[in-house]
Amino acid sequence: MALLLLDLDDTLIDRTAAVRSWLEGFVGDIGAPQSDIDYLLDADAGARGVAVEFAQTLKDRYGVDRSVDEIADEIRVGVLEGIVIRPAERNALLAARAAGWALVIVTNGAVVSQERKIRSSGADELVDGWIVSEAVDVWKPDPLIFEHAAKRAGQPLAGAWMVGDNPEADIAGAHNAGIDSIWLHHGRPWPDLPYRPSLAADSCADAIRSVLNAE
């Protein structure tokens, strides 16, 4: 058996699409222009997915007549409702498990929010486990978080692959851990960094298939 490590946000699940869908309803309800959405998506990314920080941005910008905590709760619920495992990713995960791979999600973030997304999307039924950085007090790109994942799966880290969209967390972490990686480029060029992914892919499903083909 081999070990396949998977980032969560914008890798296994399309969190950005879920946030965009929620924002479309939000700006429509308050009468703001739809052209604000790209700016707000950047603000959400800058808050690293922290709902309270993003809620504060929305309240400050639009003067919403609700508390920051109320807005943050709306964000959490709305994003969770929009997060799903797409059929292509589901099929690729099932194929990897059938081929004998152990699958572990490795994600930075808070335990409560990340586990909500894992369970709400149904990812918990498709993988062998997960490691959330807050739970182990180690964040990607520290290679120690990948060692925790290998231990969770009962597999050696040597020979593992990491799939992720973040060059500075996922790909740097794999590089630091001495394992192969696949970068989900999402249409972006690779930045000027002193390391590179082993491969690049358009989607998580394509990345998983590339790992299976490589083996």
Phi, psi and omega per residue, in radians:
M1 nan 2.524 3.112
A2 -2.080 2.931 -3.007
L3 -1.971 2.201 3.086
L4 -2.074 2.081 -3.107
L5 -1.803 2.401 -3.021
L6 -2.298 2.221 2.953
D7 -1.163 2.802 -3.107
L8 -1.709 -1.224 -3.005
D9 -1.206 2.213 3.137
D10 1.064 0.374 2.973
T11 -2.215 -1.355 3.118
L12 -1.303 -0.636 3.050
I13 -2.098 2.663 -3.134
D14 -1.684 1.388 -3.114
R15 -1.132 -0.677 -3.115
T16 -1.048 -0.709 3.112
A17 -1.116 -0.662 3.121
A18 -1.167 -0.726 3.099
V19 -1.133 -0.747 3.123
R20 -1.037 -0.764 3.139
S21 -1.072 -0.751 3.121
W22 -1.142 -0.724 -3.130
L23 -1.125 -0.608 3.107
E24 -1.039 -0.731 3.088
G25 -1.219 -0.679 -3.103
F26 -1.118 -0.912 -3.099
V27 -1.171 -0.547 3.065
G28 -1.133 -0.734 -3.120
D29 -1.133 -0.634 -3.083
I30 -1.669 -0.013 3.100
G31 1.372 0.347 3.083
A32 -1.463 2.739 -3.129
P33 -1.240 2.485 3.097
Q34 -1.069 -0.391 3.125
S35 -1.155 -0.230 3.097
D36 -1.281 -0.285 -2.944
I37 -1.095 -0.746 -3.132
D38 -1.087 -0.712 3.070
Y39 -1.049 -0.772 -3.102
L40 -1.179 -0.619 3.065
L41 -1.092 -0.681 3.078
D42 -1.125 -0.687 3.123
A43 -1.143 -0.696 3.092
D44 -1.085 -0.770 3.115
A45 -1.111 -0.640 3.124
G46 -1.150 -0.500 3.090
A47 -1.467 0.011 3.128
R48 0.988 0.656 3.071
G49 1.303 0.219 3.114
V50 -1.436 1.953 -2.981
A51 -1.077 -0.675 -3.087
V52 -1.152 -0.713 3.125
E53 -1.144 -0.737 3.127
F54 -1.179 -0.677 3.099
A55 -1.069 -0.685 3.110
Q56 -1.109 -0.689 3.084
T57 -1.042 -0.781 -3.132
L58 -1.145 -0.728 -3.136
K59 -1.154 -0.753 -3.138
D60 -1.135 -0.672 -3.063
R61 -1.336 -0.653 -2.995
Y62 -2.003 -0.097 -3.132
G63 1.078 0.677 -3.093
V64 -1.046 2.367 -3.084
D65 -1.484 0.918 3.045
R66 -2.548 2.751 3.139
S67 -1.245 2.814 3.094
V68 -1.044 -0.719 -3.138
D69 -1.125 -0.665 3.112
E70 -1.147 -0.742 3.111
I71 -1.124 -0.728 3.137
A72 -1.073 -0.696 3.094
D73 -1.113 -0.684 3.103
E74 -1.097 -0.712 3.125
I75 -1.089 -0.861 -3.094
R76 -1.026 -0.826 -3.114
V77 -1.138 -0.802 -3.101
G78 -1.115 -0.726 -3.137
V79 -1.194 -0.742 3.118
L80 -1.036 -0.702 -3.136
E81 -1.139 -0.468 -3.092
G82 -1.624 -0.073 -3.080
I83 -1.620 2.193 3.101
V84 -2.472 2.788 2.929
I85 -1.531 2.070 -3.121
R86 -1.202 2.668 -3.098
P87 -0.958 -0.674 -3.128
A88 -1.112 -0.723 3.116
E89 -1.196 -0.731 3.117
R90 -1.010 -0.830 -3.124
N91 -1.129 -0.671 3.129
A92 -1.164 -0.701 3.097
L93 -1.112 -0.751 3.120
L94 -1.103 -0.680 3.114
A95 -1.136 -0.699 3.135
A96 -1.141 -0.739 3.121
R97 -1.149 -0.692 3.115
A98 -1.115 -0.500 3.122
A99 -1.467 0.007 3.051
G100 1.697 0.196 3.130
W101 -1.459 2.471 2.969
A102 -1.589 2.257 -3.037
L103 -1.974 2.171 -3.138
V104 -2.321 2.239 3.029
I105 -1.378 2.336 3.079
V106 -2.173 1.910 -3.000
T107 -2.342 2.410 2.961
N108 -1.383 2.579 3.076
G109 2.403 -3.031 3.128
A110 -1.493 2.527 -3.081
V111 -1.039 -0.833 -3.053
V112 -1.050 -0.884 -3.060
S113 -1.204 -0.716 -3.095
Q114 -1.243 -0.693 3.114
E115 -1.203 -0.561 3.045
R116 -1.040 -0.788 -3.131
K117 -1.159 -0.710 3.138
I118 -1.077 -0.793 -3.088
R119 -1.340 -0.703 -3.122
S120 -1.109 -0.640 -3.117
S121 -1.370 -0.287 -3.060
G122 1.545 0.097 3.140
A123 -1.114 -0.482 -3.118
D124 -1.074 -0.438 -3.131
E125 -1.529 -0.105 -3.037
L126 -1.961 -0.133 -3.118
V127 -2.158 2.969 -3.108
D128 -1.624 -0.121 3.125
G129 2.845 -3.124 3.112
W130 -2.672 2.737 3.058
I131 -2.195 2.142 3.071
V132 -1.876 2.308 -2.993
S133 -0.962 -0.710 -3.120
E134 -1.048 -0.597 -3.085
A135 -1.201 -0.554 -3.084
V136 -1.908 -0.007 3.122
D137 1.015 0.644 3.078
V138 -2.464 2.375 -3.085
W139 -2.079 2.474 2.949
K140 -1.002 2.370 0.342
P141 -1.715 0.339 3.082
D142 -1.082 2.164 -3.102
P143 -1.118 -0.291 -3.118
L144 -1.099 -0.539 -3.132
I145 -1.154 -0.531 3.092
F146 -1.275 -0.553 3.063
E147 -1.171 -0.659 3.053
H148 -1.064 -0.720 -3.130
A149 -1.129 -0.736 3.123
A150 -1.102 -0.707 3.111
K151 -1.119 -0.704 3.125
R152 -1.047 -0.654 -3.117
A153 -1.483 -0.196 -3.070
G154 1.204 0.556 -3.093
Q155 -2.204 2.701 3.036
P156 -1.239 2.601 3.088
L157 -1.291 -0.547 3.120
A158 -1.024 2.296 3.138
G159 1.554 -0.021 -3.132
A160 -1.329 2.812 3.011
W161 -2.120 2.576 3.047
M162 -2.093 2.321 3.082
V163 -2.039 2.222 3.129
G164 -2.897 2.918 -3.079
D165 -1.815 -0.200 -3.037
N166 -1.748 1.997 -3.118
P167 -1.053 -0.703 -3.036
E168 -1.435 -0.289 3.126
A169 -1.899 -1.063 -3.041
D170 -1.252 -0.893 -3.048
I171 -1.342 -0.697 3.051
A172 -1.101 -0.688 3.121
G173 -1.101 -0.758 3.099
A174 -1.103 -0.733 3.104
H175 -1.047 -0.791 -3.137
N176 -1.122 -0.555 -3.124
A177 -1.496 -0.132 3.120
G178 1.307 0.538 3.138
I179 -2.123 2.852 3.125
D180 -1.272 2.740 -3.116
S181 -2.521 2.700 2.992
I182 -2.198 2.199 -3.118
W183 -1.688 2.219 3.006
L184 -1.491 1.880 -2.951
H185 -1.397 -0.387 -3.134
H186 0.848 0.636 3.100
G187 1.428 0.109 -3.105
R188 -1.684 2.597 2.989
P189 -1.335 2.673 3.075
W190 -1.167 2.295 -3.126
P191 -1.269 2.926 -3.127
D192 -1.375 1.587 -3.119
L193 -2.252 2.728 -3.067
P194 -1.401 0.306 3.104
Y195 -2.599 2.872 -3.138
R196 -2.448 2.723 3.039
P197 -1.249 2.765 3.063
S198 -1.156 -0.689 -3.142
L199 -2.527 2.914 3.015
A200 -2.231 2.700 -3.103
A201 -2.576 2.787 3.114
D202 -1.392 -0.512 -3.047
S203 -2.600 2.897 3.096
C204 -1.115 -0.683 3.118
A205 -1.070 -0.765 3.102
D206 -1.097 -0.689 -3.140
A207 -1.106 -0.775 3.134
I208 -1.094 -0.749 3.105
R209 -1.095 -0.621 3.114
S210 -1.134 -0.677 3.099
V211 -1.106 -0.798 -3.139
L212 -1.101 -0.693 3.118
N213 -1.202 -0.612 3.138
A214 -1.137 -0.548 -3.123
E215 -1.492 nan nan
